[in-house]
Amino acid sequence: MSLDVFPDQDGAPDEPAGAGAGFRTRVYRDVRLPTADPAVTLSADLYRPVTGRPVPGLVTVQPYRKDFLAGGIYAGPARWFAEHGYASLVVDHRGIGASDGQRRPEFDRDEGDDAIAAIDWIAAQPWCTGAVGAWGMSYAANTTLRVASRRPPHLRAAVAVAHGLDAGRDSIHPDGSRGDLHALANRGSAMLLQQLLPPLAGYADPGAQRRWRARLRTQRPMALDYARSPADDPVWAERAIDGSRIVVPVLCAGGWRDGFTHAVIDAYERIRGPKRLVMGPWGHVMPQDSAHHPVDFLALMAQWWDHWLRGVPNDATVPPPVVLHLDGPVPQWRGYAEWPPPGRRVVLAADGGTLTQAVPDVHCRPPGTHVPDPSVGTLRGLPGLGLGESCPPQDQHDDDLRSLCATGEPTDADLLLAGRPEIFVRLAPDEDGRVVPPARLVVRLCGVEPSGRSTLISTGTLRPDSAAEEHRILLRPVHHRVPAGTRLRIALGDADFPRLTPLSGGGVIRVAGLRLVLPVADEQAGTAVDLPARAADAPARPGAAAPPGWRVERDHTGGTTTVTVAGEVPHTVSADGHVYRLTSLVRAHLPGGSPQAVVTSGTHTAEVWLTTDERVWASASVRCTQDTLHAHGVVRIGAFTVFEETWTAELTREESRVCSSAVTAR
């Protein structure tokens, strides 16, 4: 839609309001938003309430093609907000979908330019009050926080769901380690597929066809950028967001079952403006779409927008600012005045293989020596990673047997853990009297039930950067009740397969001491809070993926471990009437327990039945070994292959950050 006829164009048909809403809606597809580059416009879908009064604007800028999967995530909420009196823009990043230009490297600091362009555009429209909110989930949440740190004058509030400030640490190289499964195999192949597919919005438009074919010729897969930039590359610090620059009100939301729990809470801690934190029992999904205690999150967002964009007095700023879900026999929501909640710290030390409060760490027997097993981690599940919440943690018992463990006596009373547990690992010298830190330390905090089941409470990963004897590992934040009679357990190793790529040269870990510091909240510190359950009229999400098939195969004799996740998005109709179906297969294979031979791969495939009676088939795959990444893409229209290419890049093995010459002697 050209700018010279918009916004006076009234050709979009009115859509009736949903139950409980007050406004009919008009949807304008492919609204062209100007940028600082005259040659580049961004494509947006605009959802406008039919009203003669100006309304506030909402902006979501995302990289997942609004004519494809992103349409299923954001179209429903955008229409819902329009029905409730907000004009909503869903925008493709430049170089994505129907937007012009070349894609920047992912999480580039200049991505905020696109969001600023969208905010400036909607604020300038005569039907907008000039007050704008920005929101998004996952990558779009990162873009939201980035633009908030840029402080555009019309941005008055933000909502960030399931992401944080430092994508390098939180997503691409999890915990500063190499993680081929998510960034390269799964997400890398999924993003390549989106790059390969022809436009689904305005397929027959010559401009859209030229844009697509130019990208096929010139754009390289995003995964190649990750391959060029390992965890230690300073580029990730450059792409991180300075949370202290965020002064607009921000509602942060995340899930205890997600892979970005720490990222959301870290963002909340760093933001300087008015803020709220809601942490639910959710995975990597919108809170209203979760299978675990879904809430009416759109209503919570509308309350946030009403207060900060309209000036409506409501409960958006009424204490408590921190609302946390607590699992247990009677699940509940608890509110706190701060994060972490007030309480005490309980210290346990390993005396041999026993966790005890009786003796100081320095007088304890050494926990022992551990020969790492690269397959440890398969029972942790796959939280987040674009896999929703269908790969939850399992009984940790078998992984515990493959780790160096210290286990406590049954607790006398319940412990309400709220905060970030810490584990201190004191290393012992080798035969030559040297303290040699491993390339990676991975710890799990578990609760062992009377039945013997080992339940995962939290995890932590550290890449030691010094030859110090003692290393502090900060675990992921928790809000978890440990029932009386539970035995706490520390399990230590260097593997978290398949989330982290196995170390190619892991050595023996000699441990002289282990100390666990638990943040135990005061039971009286929290208050009961009611959050609204998912509304009956909440918008359904079209194109939602079926629960993935997750399978772990362990050959206890030969040592081979394989983790497979197969997914499908069943036949879905796009906004333009095309029908598509998606399948995916992600696989991590560790043959014979040999980390040198590990292979991690991902393949995403799409079939599209166009309204022109053409059939498009596209497939994108990424395969990683310890040293090499191979990516392959192919597009067929009917019986003809219109594109096929293979890309290769070198991968950097994860090694110790401490040179052998720098190891201290005793």
Protein Blocks (a to p, Z undefined) as FASTA:
>chain_A
ZZklpckbckbccddddehiabdcdddehiacddfblkbccdddddddddfbdcdddddd
dfeojklmmmmmmmmmmmmmmmnopacdddddehiajbgcjdddehiaklmmmmmmmmmm
mmmpmkbghiacdddehjlmmmmmmmmmnopaklnbdcdehiafblmlmmmmgghiacfk
lmmmmmmmmmmmmmmpccfehklpmklmmmmmmmmmmmccfklmmmmmcfklmklmmmpc
cfklpmbdcdddddfkbcklmmmmmmmmmpmbdcdddddfbdcddfklpcghpacfklmm
mmmmmmmmnopacfklgccfbdcddedjbdcddddfbdcddddddddddehjaccfkbcf
klpccfbjcdddfkgojlnopeejhnajmlccddfklmmmmpccddddddfbdcddedjd
dddddddddfkopacddfbdcdddddddfkopacdfbdcddddfbfbfbdcddddddddd
ddehiacdddddfbdcfkbacdfkbccdddfbdcdddddddfklpccdddddddfklccd
ehiacdddddddddfknopacddddddddddddfkopacddddddddddehhiaklgccd
dddddddddfklpacdddddddddfkbccddddddehjbcfbdcdddddddddddfbdfk
lpccZZ
